[in-house]
Amino acid sequence: MSNKCETVIISDKAYNAMIRESFAKHPVETGGILLGYILDNGLWVVMEMIPPGINGVFETAYFEYDQDFVNYLGTSVANQYKEPLQVLGLWHRHPGSMDYFSSTDDGTNSEFASKNPYGVISGLVNIDPSFRLTMYHLDHNNGVRPRNIAYSTVDVEVGDDLIPEKFFALRYVDEERSELHPTPTHTNTRVSQTRSVPKSPRNGGDELRTTENTNDQKIYNTPTANVGAVHRWLTKQKKLLIAALLIFTTGVIVGATVVPTIVEKVKSIRIEISESDTNSNGNN
């Protein structure tokens, strides 16, 4: 196996984690540990990025890992894979466009390199103003920090499609005893037949898309359909309410105009009748 790293391939997950950590801690320094595999053709594959931990030290020009957190999480994540991951190196963000290591960085990189017979990779991230990653390889130096540390710049490529599928295989408690890790039973056939994740307000769409199953039968999103029905029902009720208000208002206006007239006529009729009765009584 060659101990010289020529190209670093980073999984989508690890690369995204590096970007998110860099911007989340802006403008102070931060970093992380890189886990993956070393191939015998000069390729180093980064599968996971372990964050620095909540108890790390984050300053404008200084950074320290939360060692207990990193050791615990790194071991846990590495053992989840069928082929356990190994520590490949580290990365950290430098302020501005400073893409060379400080004397403190040299000591940290040398310490990492001394623990790995194939050396270590160390990445520098700059945000000036966009994200930029420069990756270096430092050969194994037998635990002794040389006066002039010989870093070599290596190529970086990103993408799960560049990584052999077998590297994504997960490790289970006992491969022979499947009852220890049973596969959940799929009872929702619509979910299992959906080809793609429909868009939602959280992932860029205003409403869920209509998807199709393998039998070309349309699967509609029930919540969206119900919202449409409720909207139509409310519209109808609104129209009925407006009509009722118009009728009521018309009745009030008519009542206010006609009723007094009728009352006056009734009064006049009563007066006429009273006068008529009076005259008839006088004649008698």
C-alpha positions as CSV (number, residue, x, y, z in Angstrom):
1,M,0.0,0.0,0.0
2,S,1.2,3.4,-0.9
3,N,1.6,5.8,2.0
4,K,1.3,8.8,-0.2
5,C,-2.1,10.5,-0.5
6,E,-2.8,11.8,-4.0
7,T,-6.5,12.4,-4.0
8,V,-9.1,12.8,-1.2
9,I,-12.7,11.8,-2.0
10,I,-15.3,13.2,0.4
11,S,-18.8,11.9,0.7
12,D,-21.7,14.3,0.3
13,K,-22.6,13.9,3.9
14,A,-19.1,14.7,5.3
15,Y,-18.6,17.7,2.9
16,N,-22.0,19.2,3.8
17,A,-21.2,18.8,7.5
18,M,-17.9,20.7,7.0
19,I,-19.7,23.5,5.2
20,R,-22.5,23.8,7.8
21,E,-20.0,23.7,10.7
22,S,-17.9,26.5,9.1
23,F,-20.8,28.9,8.6
24,A,-22.5,28.0,11.9
25,K,-19.4,29.2,13.8
26,H,-18.7,32.2,11.6
27,P,-16.6,34.3,12.2
28,V,-14.6,32.2,14.8
29,E,-12.5,29.2,14.0
30,T,-13.8,25.7,14.1
31,G,-13.0,22.2,12.7
32,G,-13.5,18.5,12.9
33,I,-12.1,15.0,12.6
34,L,-12.2,13.1,9.3
35,L,-13.0,9.4,9.3
36,G,-12.8,7.0,6.3
37,Y,-10.7,4.5,4.4
38,I,-7.2,4.5,2.8
39,L,-7.0,2.7,-0.5
40,D,-3.9,1.2,-2.0
41,N,-3.9,3.5,-5.1
42,G,-3.4,6.9,-3.4
43,L,-7.0,7.5,-2.8
44,W,-8.2,8.5,0.7
45,V,-12.0,8.3,1.2
46,V,-13.6,10.5,3.8
47,M,-17.0,9.0,4.9
48,E,-17.8,11.0,8.0
49,M,-16.9,14.3,9.7
50,I,-17.0,14.4,13.5
51,P,-17.9,17.9,14.8
52,P,-15.6,19.5,17.5
53,G,-18.1,19.3,20.3
54,I,-20.1,21.8,22.4
55,N,-17.3,22.2,25.0
56,G,-14.6,23.1,22.4
57,V,-12.8,26.5,22.4
58,F,-13.8,28.7,19.5
59,E,-12.0,32.0,19.1
60,T,-11.2,34.3,16.1
61,A,-7.7,32.9,15.7
62,Y,-7.7,29.9,17.9
63,F,-9.5,26.6,18.2
64,E,-9.6,23.5,20.5
65,Y,-11.5,20.3,20.2
66,D,-13.7,18.9,23.0
67,Q,-11.6,15.7,23.2
68,D,-14.0,13.6,25.3
69,F,-16.8,14.3,22.9
70,V,-14.7,13.7,19.8
71,N,-13.4,10.4,21.1
72,Y,-16.8,9.1,22.1
73,L,-18.7,10.1,19.0
74,G,-15.8,9.2,16.6
75,T,-15.7,5.7,18.0
76,S,-19.4,5.3,17.9
77,V,-19.7,6.4,14.3
78,A,-16.7,4.5,13.1
79,N,-18.1,1.2,14.4
80,Q,-21.5,1.6,12.7
81,Y,-19.8,0.7,9.4
82,K,-19.3,-2.9,8.3
83,E,-15.7,-2.0,7.6
84,P,-14.8,0.2,10.7
85,L,-13.7,3.7,9.7
86,Q,-10.2,4.9,10.7
87,V,-9.0,8.4,11.5
88,L,-7.6,10.0,8.3
89,G,-7.0,13.4,9.7
90,L,-8.6,16.7,10.5
91,W,-9.7,20.1,9.2
92,H,-10.2,23.5,10.6
93,R,-11.2,26.9,9.4
94,H,-8.8,29.8,9.2
95,P,-9.8,33.5,9.3
96,G,-9.8,35.3,6.0
97,S,-7.6,33.9,3.2
98,M,-4.9,32.4,5.4
99,D,-4.4,29.0,3.8
100,Y,-1.2,28.0,5.5
101,F,-0.7,26.3,8.9
102,S,0.4,28.1,12.0
103,S,3.1,26.7,14.3
104,T,0.3,25.3,16.5
105,D,-1.2,23.6,13.5
106,D,2.1,22.1,12.7
107,G,2.4,20.5,16.1
108,T,-1.2,19.1,15.9
109,N,-0.7,17.7,12.4
110,S,2.7,16.1,13.4
111,E,1.0,14.5,16.4
112,F,-1.7,13.0,14.2
113,A,0.8,11.9,11.6
114,S,2.9,10.1,14.2
115,K,0.0,7.8,15.1
116,N,-0.7,6.7,11.5
117,P,1.9,4.8,9.4
118,Y,0.5,6.5,6.3
119,G,0.6,10.0,7.7
120,V,-2.4,12.4,8.0
121,I,-4.5,14.6,5.8
122,S,-5.3,18.1,7.1
123,G,-7.7,20.5,5.5
124,L,-7.9,24.3,5.7
125,V,-11.2,26.0,5.1
126,N,-11.5,29.7,4.2
127,I,-14.6,31.8,3.8
128,D,-13.4,34.7,1.6
129,P,-16.3,35.1,1.2
130,S,-17.4,31.7,-0.2
131,F,-16.4,28.3,1.2
132,R,-13.0,27.1,0.0
133,L,-11.2,23.9,1.1
134,T,-7.5,23.2,0.6
135,M,-6.3,19.7,1.6
136,Y,-2.8,18.7,2.5
137,H,-1.0,15.4,3.3
138,L,1.7,15.1,5.8
139,D,3.9,11.9,5.8
140,H,4.5,9.8,8.9
141,N,7.4,11.3,10.8
142,N,7.9,8.7,13.6
143,G,6.6,11.0,16.3
144,V,9.4,13.5,15.9
145,R,8.4,17.0,14.7
146,P,10.9,18.0,11.9
147,R,12.1,21.5,11.6
148,N,10.6,21.9,8.2
149,I,7.4,20.0,7.9
150,A,6.8,18.8,4.3
151,Y,3.2,19.3,3.4
152,S,2.0,18.3,0.0
153,T,-1.2,19.6,-1.6
154,V,-3.7,16.9,-2.7
155,D,-6.7,17.0,-5.0
156,V,-10.2,17.0,-3.6
157,E,-13.3,15.5,-5.1
158,V,-16.7,15.3,-3.7
159,G,-19.6,12.9,-4.3
160,D,-21.1,9.6,-3.2
161,D,-21.1,8.4,-6.7
162,L,-17.2,8.4,-6.6
163,I,-17.2,6.0,-3.6
164,P,-17.6,2.2,-3.9
165,E,-21.0,1.1,-2.7
166,K,-19.5,-1.5,-0.3
167,F,-18.0,1.4,1.8
168,F,-21.6,2.4,2.7
169,A,-22.5,-1.0,4.2
170,L,-23.5,-0.9,7.8
171,R,-22.4,-3.2,10.6
172,Y,-25.0,-5.0,12.7
173,V,-24.8,-6.6,16.2
174,D,-24.6,-10.1,14.7
175,E,-24.7,-10.7,11.0
176,E,-25.8,-14.4,11.5
177,R,-28.7,-13.7,13.9
178,S,-31.1,-11.5,12.0
179,E,-33.6,-11.5,14.8
180,L,-31.3,-9.2,16.7
181,H,-31.9,-6.5,14.0
182,P,-35.3,-7.3,12.3
183,T,-36.4,-5.2,9.4
184,P,-39.6,-3.2,10.1
185,T,-42.6,-4.5,8.3
186,H,-43.9,-2.1,5.6
187,T,-47.6,-1.6,6.1
188,N,-48.2,1.6,4.3
189,T,-48.1,0.6,0.6
190,R,-48.5,4.1,-0.6
191,V,-45.3,5.2,1.0
192,S,-43.4,2.1,-0.2
193,Q,-44.7,2.7,-3.8
194,T,-43.9,6.4,-3.9
195,R,-40.9,7.0,-6.2
196,S,-39.8,10.4,-5.0
197,V,-40.2,12.6,-1.9
198,P,-42.9,15.2,-2.8
199,K,-42.1,18.8,-2.2
200,S,-43.5,20.6,0.9
201,P,-43.2,24.1,2.4
202,R,-40.1,22.9,4.1
203,N,-38.2,21.7,1.0
204,G,-39.1,24.4,-1.5
205,G,-42.7,23.8,-2.7
206,D,-45.9,25.5,-1.7
207,E,-47.9,22.3,-1.8
208,L,-47.3,18.5,-2.1
209,R,-46.9,17.2,-5.6
210,T,-49.0,14.4,-7.0
211,T,-46.9,11.2,-7.3
212,E,-47.6,7.9,-9.0
213,N,-47.1,4.3,-8.0
214,T,-45.9,1.4,-10.1
215,N,-49.4,0.7,-11.5
216,D,-49.7,4.3,-12.7
217,Q,-52.4,5.0,-10.3
218,K,-52.3,8.6,-8.9
219,I,-51.7,9.0,-5.2
220,Y,-53.1,12.3,-4.0
221,N,-52.0,14.0,-0.9
222,T,-55.1,13.9,1.4
223,P,-54.3,17.0,3.5
224,T,-54.1,19.1,0.3
225,A,-57.4,17.7,-1.0
226,N,-59.2,18.4,2.3
227,V,-58.0,21.9,2.4
228,G,-59.5,22.5,-1.1
229,A,-62.8,21.0,0.0
230,V,-62.9,23.1,3.1
231,H,-62.1,26.2,1.1
232,R,-65.0,25.5,-1.3
233,W,-67.3,24.9,1.6
234,L,-66.3,28.1,3.3
235,T,-66.8,30.1,0.0
236,K,-70.3,28.7,-0.4
237,Q,-71.2,29.5,3.2
238,K,-69.8,33.0,2.8
239,K,-72.1,33.6,-0.2
240,L,-75.1,32.3,1.7
241,L,-74.3,34.6,4.6
242,I,-74.0,37.6,2.3
243,A,-77.4,36.8,0.8
244,A,-79.0,36.4,4.2
245,L,-77.5,39.8,5.3
246,L,-78.9,41.4,2.2
247,I,-82.4,40.0,2.8
248,F,-82.3,41.0,6.4
249,T,-81.1,44.5,5.6
250,T,-83.8,44.9,2.9
251,G,-86.4,43.8,5.4
252,V,-85.2,46.3,8.0
253,I,-85.3,49.2,5.4
254,V,-88.8,48.1,4.1
255,G,-90.0,47.7,7.7
256,A,-88.8,51.1,8.7
257,T,-90.6,52.7,5.7
258,V,-93.8,50.8,5.3
259,V,-94.8,50.0,8.9
260,P,-95.1,53.7,10.0
261,T,-97.4,54.3,6.9
262,I,-99.6,51.3,7.8
263,V,-99.8,52.5,11.5
264,E,-100.9,56.0,10.4
265,K,-103.5,54.5,8.1
266,V,-104.8,52.3,10.9
267,K,-105.0,55.3,13.2
268,S,-106.9,57.3,10.6
269,I,-109.4,54.4,10.1
270,R,-109.9,54.2,13.8
271,I,-110.5,58.0,14.0
272,E,-113.0,57.7,11.1
273,I,-114.8,54.8,12.7
274,S,-115.0,56.7,16.1
275,E,-116.4,59.8,14.4
276,S,-119.0,57.6,12.6
277,D,-120.1,56.0,15.8
278,T,-120.4,59.4,17.5
279,N,-122.6,60.8,14.7
280,S,-124.8,57.7,14.7
281,N,-125.4,57.9,18.4
282,G,-126.2,61.6,18.1
283,N,-128.8,60.9,15.4
284,N,-130.5,58.3,17.6
